[in-house]
């Protein structure tokens, strides 16, 4: 009695397998698709911030724990050079008008200058201590660097020198430039400082009610500042005009970078907990649509709109050797 039933079941299973094999392969498509993993070689320790020369499609990676900066060819998806002899490089910026690479070093407080073609040494600017984030202001012909116990340095790339010091009340973490104002995260003071970029004077202080405001980006189209907090792990959204709170939403832990994808009305948040959170923006609502696994400690990233790619720096560890994970946004 059971043999005919078993035969029928076997036949049905075979037909199901045959029919499924005839169908095209299906893949689960989320908002980010992993395009490539680009090895960085024998790199140990923490990886910090990145910058891009998008005309050459070169990525610069501050390998803080390794005292090096990697130069990656994004078009061919390969490491082409490692720049040694640095002192805990934290921030890096590429200034196109002078074709110059600026590397901020934490250990000796210097900014190293390298030409953007052969990467030969082109100068050094001493800031004192803990040189950190680098931002390029092309409109003002300035390079801004956060450093020390509280300061921004304005560098003139054409003469390769510091031309102004802007005092702050604590060490600056991420900061963003909007026309004639600079918005600066001061996590030790639980605040955002608003600085006049021409005079260097502080115009306002916005108190924060949460801890660990390290990451920051700007949504220029909506006139908003987005801040990543670590305790509690949240994305905070504020009005550029006066700092009033627009939205708060839970996010992954140990955030260090976040970016706005204006084309898709999205926000990408990279976290040391081993994820990239993706938020869809609808008016004043920020809805998390995906949590993309990466690797523990992979908290720094860079979104390059010109190349339409999100690049995540993954340090050496259980996930493998150090690498840049390249994600393609969909659709």
N, C-alpha and C positions, 0 to 999 in steps of 0.2 A: 504493500500500500504506500509506503514511504518512498520507494524507488521512483515511481512515476512523478511524484511531487518534486523529488530532488532533481530529476531530469528537467522538469519544466522550469524550476528556479534557476538552474544552471544556464538554460537556454535564454531566459529573460535577462540574466546578468550579462551574458555575452552580447546580446543585442544592445543593452544599455551602454556597454563599453564601446561597442562599435559605433553607436550613434554619437557618443560624446567625443570620440576620436575624430569624427568627421567635422565637428564644430571648430571654429578658429579658437586659438588659445585666448583666455581672458585674463586680465590683470587688474588688480585693485588699484585704481588711480586716485591718489589723494591730491592735495594742493602742491606737493613737492615730490619730484621724482629724482632719485639718486642717479646722476649721470656718469660720475667717475670718481675714483679714489686716486689721488695723485700722491705717490710716496715722496716724503721729504728727506729720505736717507736716515742716517744714524743720528737722530735728534733726540736728546733726552731732556726731561723736565718740562716746565710750563711753557706754553706758547701764548703770546699776548696778541696785540692788535695787528691789523693788516691794512694795506693800501694798494692801489692799483694804478698802473700806467695803462689806461684802457686802449690808447692808440696802438701801442705795441702789444697789447694784451699780456702784460707782465704783472704778476702778483708779487707783492713784497710781504713777507711774513716775519714778524718780530719773534724770534725764538729765544725768549728771555732766559730760560734755564740752560740754554746751550751757548749763550753769548754770541749768537750768529743771527743773520737775516737771510732768509731763503728768497731766491728769485725764481719764480715759477712761470713757465710759458703756458698760458691758459689755452691758446689755440691748439697746441700740440700735446697739452696735458702732461707736461714733464718738468722736473726740476732741471734748471740750466746752470744755476750757480748758487754757492753758499758763501756769504760774506762773513769772514771770521774776525776775531780780535775786538769784539764789542764788549760793553760792560752792562749786562742786563738790559738789552733793548726792550723797551715797553711799547713805544709808539713809533709809527713810521708814516711819512707823508710824501707824496710825489707832487712837485710843483712844476707844471708844464711849461710856463713861459721861460723859465731858466733851465729846463730839463734837468732838475736837481732832485735828489732823494735826501730827505731829512730824517735822521734816526735819533730818537730820544733815548738816552741811557740812564737807568735808575741809579746804578752804583756810583758813577762819578759825576752825575748831573750834567753831562755834556750832550750837545746835539752834533752828531757827525753829518757832514755833507759829502755826498758822492754824486758824480755825474751820472745822468740817467741812461747813458749808452754803454760805457765800458765799466761803470761802477768803480771808478778810481776816486781816491780821496780828493775832495775839493775844499776842505776846510773843517773847522771845528769851532763851536760856540759854547763857552762855559756859562752854565746857568746857576751853578752852586750845588744843588742836590736834587735827587729823585725826579729827573726829567721824565715826563709821562706821556699824556695824550698829545697828538699833533693834529692840527686842523689847518687847511689851506683856505685862505680868503683871496680868491683870484681877483675880485673886484677892487679890493684895497691894496693889492700887491703885498700881502703880508702872510707870514706863516706864524701861527700862534701855538705855543707849547705850554702846557701846565707843568709846574715844578714846585719843589720845596714844600715848606710848611704852609704856603699860601701865596701863590702868585701865578700870573700868566705872563709869558714873555712874548712880545711882538718882534718878529725877525723880518728884516728886509731881504728878500732873496736876491735882489739885484746887486746888493753890496755885501751880502753874506755876513750880516752883523745884527746884533740885538739893538733895537732902536727904542724900546719902551718896556717898562716893567709895570704890571698892573697888580697891586696888592690885593690879597684875599684873606679871609679870616681862618682858612684851613686849606689843606692840600686839595687841589682840584682833581676830580675824576673826569668823567666824560663831560664835554661841553660842546655847544653848537652855536653857530654864528647865523644871525638873521639880520641882514642889512647892517645897521649901525649898532646892534646890540649883541652881546655874548651872554648866553645862559649857561651857568656853570653849576654842576653838581658838587656840593660840599657835604659828603656823608658824615664827616666828623661833627658837623654843626647841624645836621638834620635840616638842610636848607638848600635852596637854589639861589645863587647870586645872579643879579642882572647887572651887567657891566656895559658902559658906553665904550665901544671899540676905538673911538677916536681919542677921547680924553683919558681913558683908562679908569675913570671914576665909577664906583659902584652906585647904581641908580636905585636898587631895591633889593630886599631880601625876602624870599618866599619861604616861610617855615613849612617843613614837611612833618607829618604826623607818623610816618613810618621810618624804619631804619634801612640803611644800606642802599641809598640812591646812587648807585655807581653808573648804570647805563642810561643813555639819553639819546633821543633822536627828535627830528622835527617833521611834522606834517605841514608842509608849507601851503598846500591847497586849502586845508581846513583851519589854518592858523592855530595849530596846537603843538604842545610839547609833550612828548611821551617819555616816561621815566620808568625804569625797571627797579623795583625794590627787592631786597633780599629777605627782609624780616618785617612783616610777613612777605612771602613771595607773591608780589602783585605787580600788575601793569597799571600805572597811574597816568591819566590824561588830563592836561591842564591847558587853559587858554593862554596864548602868547601875550595877549593884551594886558592881562592883570593877574594871571596865575590862578584863577579860580578853577576848582576841580570840576571836571566834566564826566569822568568815568573812572571806576576802579574795578579790576577783574583779577581773579587768581591766575597765577602763571607758574611755570616750572621753577625749580629752586636754583639758586646761585647764578642768576642772570648776569651777563657781562656785556652783551651787545643786543641791540634791537634796531630794526629798520622798517621803513614804510615802503611798501610796493604800491606806488600811486596808480599804476596802470590797472591793478586788480583790486584796489581798495582793501589792502591787506597789511598786516603787521607780522614780521618774523622776529621771534625772541629766542636767542640761543642761551642755553643754560648748562652749567657745570654738572648738574644732576644727570645729564646725558640725554637731553631732548632739545628739539626745536619746536616751540609752540607757534601755531599759525592762527591769527585772529582775522575775522572778516569784519569790516567796518561798515555800519549802516547807520548814518546819522550820528547819534551819540552812543550807540550801542556797539560794543566790542565783543564779538562772539567767537570763542575758540572753536575752530573747525577741525583741527588736527593736532596731535602730539606725535612728532616724528622722532623715533629713537636715533640717537647718535652714539656717543660713548662718554663714559665718566670723565669729567674734566674738560670736555669740549665746549667751553663757554664763550669763546670769541668767534666772531663771524664777520662777514662783509657781504652786503648786497650790492651788486654792480648793475644798475639799470641799463647802462649802455650795452652790456653783454647779456642781460636778463638771466643772471645766475646768482644764487646764494652760495657762498663759500664758507665752509665751517672748518676750523682748525682743530684737528684731533691729535692729542698728544700720544706718545708711545704708552702702551698699557695692555690690558687684557684684550682690547679690540684689535691689537696689532701694532705695527710700527707707526710712527708719526706720519700724518698724511693730511691733505686737503680734500675734504669731501665736497664735491660739486653737485648742487641740486638745481634742477630745472623746474621753475614754477609752471603749474598747469592750471587752467588751460592756457 
